[in-house]
Amino acid sequence: VIGALSFGVTKQINDALESYRKRVKAKTEALKEFNATLRSKVAKALEESKQKDKALLQQSRLAQMGEMLSLIAHQWRQPLSEVSAILMELETASKFGKASREMIAYSSQEADKLLSYMSRTIDDFRHFFKPSHAKEHFDVALACQEAISLSSALLKSAHIALHVTLHKSTHVNGYPNEYAQVIL
């Protein structure tokens, strides 16, 4: 009787253990599947996040380009008006027979100066927005002056007077173009 009872209890314990093993195995498989699904969802979310970051960066670059073009337009507006005035003066003088060689030479020199200024403006902007790859020792005041000179026409057209007072020249080690962009 004890042997049969012992056999029956052992069988029930073994059945219970087997049932627990099956449930643990099923839960483990479900957990593995959940982890795989979770990894897939996380990878997809990371990829979407990267795409959004790229889109935001592109949007930011386009906004910076728009600002840069606006600044260039303001920098060019005055010289273009002056070149136009020089050409109108030459045209008027020519119509009335008052255009002398000296006047044409002087007007040509003035127009050349203005066009050179406009060309330098483009070069300044190209240099200004080019990222620095290595740190360098630079004068903070010069970086500030560069930023101010690029925006001077815009400030002038908005009737903004900017007065800069430097108590002493400071040199730092860093990225001058990026610093000037922050100031701008």
HELIX and SHEET records of a PDB file:
HELIX    1   1 ILE A    2  LYS A   95  1                                  94    
HELIX    2   2 ARG A  101  PHE A  128  1                                  28    
HELIX    3   3 VAL A  140  SER A  157  1                                  18    
HELIX    4   4 PRO A  176  ILE A  183  1                                   8    
SHEET    1   A 2 GLU A 136  ASP A 139  0                                        
SHEET    2   A 2 HIS A 171  GLY A 174 -1                                        
END                                                                             
